[in-house]
């Protein structure tokens, strides 16, 4: 199955660092942009596999007041 995501990336001390905009918590890095793309795909796959192992996880939307 193919999913389209937006890879937001930047350079940090010579490394490409990035995150998936649509999937909070999926970050990775690579020495090249190609390596970053491969690594972030692997990070996403690992996250999906881990979520499938823990179906008891629950989510709740809350409101926070920030000063």
Secondary structure, DSSP 8 states (H G I E B T S, - for coil): ------EEEEEETTEEEEEETTSTT-EEEESSHHHHHHHHHHHHHHHHHHHHH-TT-----------
